[in-house]
């Protein structure tokens, strides 16, 4: 494992646990405690974690993993999920898209499409889609989150409530049978919820690392999700539970 990969995973571990100790990280990554302390020092300089006495906690400056830290993780699986998501475009004229790395991969696959309107609160997705003049792109305003590159808040929610959407493609931080779809950022969860409620069909794109995970804020129940596309690493016992909630689960 390279240092960059270790740093990515340390940030994820801190965010998931909220507070984690140096010996725990050293054991997890099979390195010395001195190495972990140097890693935490670098991550604190980048405002990704806050060092504590004997460990580290989540930095208050962000509510989620920065997008550039998540982009390279599980990329083959995310691309397979995104490619399969294209099958749900048939007959759609207006689609909604949240942010997230898997949804961003899906957005890249729309560059050859025509006569399609996209409603999104993800600034990076909107900017990338402008390279295709055949697409119409509608972008929600509001407070811009540096970590996710999404707009959130009442302005974004009100903007999305004005559109009728054929299919919404949602990226979330957690998917669990009882908790449903959840996000780390409560404001982002509310925006995702607003998009989901304006859509005739909801398709959630979530790689297997999100399955069974429960983040802070609810987005929607599994009964409100028409299709969940994940990858073949998802635990089959959990997949069966998700299907029992009335959601069609596709493992690619």
N, C-alpha and C positions, 0 to 999 in steps of 0.2 A: 504494500500500500504506500502510495506517495504521500508526502506531507500535505499536499493540497487536498487529497482525498480524505486524509485523517482530519484536517481542519473542517471540511464540509460535514463530516460525520460528528465531530465534536459539537458543532453548532446545533445540529439536529438533536443530539442527545441532551444538550442543555435546555433547548426549547421544549422538548418533550417532558423532561423531568422537572423543569422550573428551577431546580437547584441541584447541583451534583458535585461530588467531592473528587479531588485530584486522584486519590488511590483507586477509586472506582473507574475513572477514565484510563488510568495507567494500566489497570488489569484488562479492561475491555480492548485496548488497542495494543497491548503487549509491548509497551515502551516504558521508559523510566518516568518517575514522577517529575524529575527535572525537565524532561522533554515536554510533558504535559503543561508544566508551568510556563515554559517558553511559548507554547502554542496559545495558551490562554492570554498571555501578555499581548501577543500579536492580535488575537481576536478582540481583545478589549480596545486596542488602538483603532481597530476598524469599527468599533461601537456595535459589535455583534454579540458580545457577552459582557457581563460585569463580574470581575473577580471578587470573590468573597474570601473570608478567612478559611483557607483549606480547600477552596473549590471555586465554583463559578455559578452565576445565575443569569437569567435572561435579562438582556439590556432593555431598559424602558423605552428606548428610542424607536423600537420597532415591534410589531405585533406578529410577525411571521418571518420565516426564513427569507432572506433576500433572494430575488429571482435568479441572480447569477450563480448562487450557491446550489440551486436546485436543478438548473438546466441540464447539467451533464449526468445527473443521477438517474439510473434505470432508463437510459435513453432508448435502447432497442425496444423495450417493452412499451414505452410511451409512443413510439412511432407506430408500432403494430396497433395499439389502441386507436390512435388518430386515424390510421388508414381504414380501420373497420368502421369508424364513425362516419366516414363518407357515405356509407350505404344508407344512412338515415336522412340524406339530403333530398332524395327523390320526391319531386312534387313540391318542394319547399321554395317559397319566394323570399321569406323573411326569416332569418335565424338570429338567435341571441347567443352571445358568447361572453363568459366571464374570463378572468385572467387565469394564470397557472401555466406550468410548463407543458403539460399534456395538451391542453387546449391550444397553446401556442404552436405546437407541432401540427395540430389539426388545421390551424389557420394557414400555415405554410402550404398546405395541400389544396388550398382554395384558389391558388394563383391562376389556374387555368379555367376557372368557372366564369360564367356569364349570367346576367339577369338574376342576380342575387343581392339582397340587401342584408347587411349585418348591423345589428344593434349590440353595442358592447360598452363596458366601462373600463376595458383594458387598453391603456394608452399605447403600449407596445404593439398589441395586436392591430389596433386601428392604423397605426403608422405603417406597419408592414403591409397591410392590405391595400393601402393607397397606391402601391406599385402596379396594381391591376385596375386600370380605368373602367373596366366593365363591371366592377363591384361598386355598390353604393354603401357607404360606411357612415353610421350614425353613432356619435360618441357622447356618453354621459359626462356631464361636468361634475364638480364637487371637489372635495379634498383629495389630493393625489397622494397615495401611499408609495413611498420610495421603495419599500421592500417588494411589493407585488406589482407595482406600476399600474394599479387600479385606482379609479376614483370611487369614493365612498361618501356617505352622508345623505342628509335629506334631499339635497339637490339631485344627486345621482338616482336616488329611489324615485323621486317624482318624475324625472326624465324617463325612466324605464316604464313607468306606469302608463305612459301615453302611447305605447306601441302594442300592436297585436302580433305575436310571434308564432310562427309555425312550429319550430323546434328550438329549444334552448339547450346548448351544450355547456354543462357546468363542470368546473374544476373545483374540487373540495379537498380538505385536509384529512378528513376521516370519514369512514363508512362502516357502520355497525348495525346489526339487525334491530336492536332496541333503540339506540340513539339516533339512527338515521344518518343523514349527511351533516357534517359539522365543519366549522372553520375555526382557526385560531383567533381571527380578528372579528369581534362582534359586529362592528360596523360593516365589514365586508360581507359577513353572513347575511345581514339584512338586505344588502344590495342584491346578493345572489337570490335571496328569497323573492324579492320583487320581480326579478327576471323570470324566475320559475313560475310564479303565479300568473304571468302574462302569456304563458306559452301553452300551446295545445299539446305538445309532447316534450318531456324532459329526458334528456340523455346525459348521464353523469359519466365522466371520463376519470378513472382513478386506477392507478397501478396498484399492484398487490401490497405494496408497503402501506397503503392507506386503509386496507381492509382490516376490520376489527379495531381500528384506532378511533378514539373519541376525542375530538378537540373541544375547545371551550364553548363555542356558540352554535346553536342549531341552525341549519339551513332549511331542511325539509325532512319529512319522514320517508322511509323506503316505499311506503304505499303511494307516495306522490311522485316517485321516480318511475318512469315507464321502462327505461333501459339503463342498466349499469354495465359499462364496458370496462373490464379489468384484464389482467393477464393470467397466464396459466399457473403462476405461483400462488394464487389465492387459495387459502385452505378450503377444501371442498365441503367440509362440515359447515363452515360459515356461509359459503355460497348457497348451500341448501336452505339455511335459515333465512338468508336474504330473499330467496325465491318464495319462501313461505309468507313473506310480507307482501307479496303481490307484484314484485319487481322482476322483470326479465333480466337475468344476469348472463352476460356473454364473456367467456374467458378466451382470450386470443393468444 
